[in-house]
């Protein structure tokens, strides 16, 4: 089967403020190389893809378009506003169907994750494609082998072997408490749900038509899939793909366990964990000097020299128009910053 890839590149730039903004969400940041996370996602799957479709926000068209135009097989659909992942995926499927003849495999990827070993990632996708060829009515996921008891992820419980390296999915588990997550990891029967899906185009269109006909019909009524009319698109209910499809489907679901150095880079702490450290556990991007500091992160996008003194688990981010001072322990509360800025007439910083 030919493979079309859908890359979901929405986001509102809240978790990585002040680097990310409404017009430049996390996927448009170059966190690990000179390339953005989106560009790294594209190049990671490019060897397997017949074509790639990015779904993003019209607010981010400048940043997203700059990456997309570098690749001949990449096209972009811009949502006038975010309606969660189910409408996003349905819009992408409608756009693919309008351009292609016959059925094909579709792989859905987040745009802003980190993968240390791209070849192993492609191997996992390849195994999923081989299984889908023989079982085109099924839905696949690529689960992530857990390395610690994370409470911020959903989990996939592995069922019986379907064939070598492929498992039936016994159940999807919501984000657990720490004690439950610890048991999940110790059992060896659970995978992190990384939001990576694989299915056939025609089979999934059937599921949308059957399970969420309002989304299916409204998307198909659009005059343009590339630039949907805002009034019509706004009328679509906001719902995730997990709730709309995965929790309701009667189709068999399979999973491929993946161990390729995956990280969702979901916070400043997650970013810090992936960066090289000095002898005191400090990490820096740009010009920064640490004096008597431990386990701290400094990110400096200016020509200024910044100095961090006598700090532990400190976070300091300096851009041309703003400075963030916090602790790495506050990583899960960063959304409160953008909420405060929005509510206090500081939207110029968003």
Secondary structure, DSSP 4 states (H G I P E B T S, - for coil): --EEEEEEE---S-TTTTT-BTTB-GGG--SSSSS-HHHHHHHHHGGG-SEEEEEEEGGGHHHHHHHHTT-TTEEEEEESS--HHHHHHHHHHHHHHHH--S--EEEEEESS-EES-HHHHHHHHHHHHHHHHH-TT-EEEEEEE-SS--SSS-EEEEEEEEETTEEEEEEEEPPPPHHHHHHHHHHT-EEEEEEEEEEEHHHHHHHHHHH-HHHHHHHHT-S-STB--HHHHHTS----HIIIIITT--S-EEEEEE-S-EE---SHHHHHHHS---TTS-EEESSEEEES-BS-EEEE-SSS-EEEES-BSEEEEE-SS-EEEEEGGGGGGTHHHHHHHHHTT-GGG-
